Amino acid sequence: QVNLVESGGGLVQAGGSLRLSCAVSGRTFSRSRMAWFRQAPGKEREFLARITWSGAFTNYRDSVKGRFFISRVDAKNTVYLQMNSLKPEDTAAYYCAADTGGDGTYDYWGQGTQVTVSS
């Protein structure tokens, strides 16, 4: 069983930065692909960033490349999303997810943390 808990969201002005954290409990963290998603009201959930179990490979949604950075620290069982140059359109609930089976299915999700970017 894997439990994910996000933190670090809040209200920030456009151009500001936030770092989201996802604390992971479970023995499979080091072998899990981790990802961040977000969902704005009335919109579909969208993929933001993914990192492999080794941390050697990452993938980003085009709209956040160069602004958002995903990382993981296995010793702390934590995955991070550093968010820079935030824009009002980044306002959404942000979710951490784990693909423990390595099959592309994110089988564990956090409760979400709200990020609101003001103009």
Summary of the structure (lengths in Angstrom):
residues: 119
radius of gyration: 13.4
end to end distance: 40.4
largest distance: 41.6
contacts: 352
relative contact order: 0.32
helix: 10%
strand: 51%
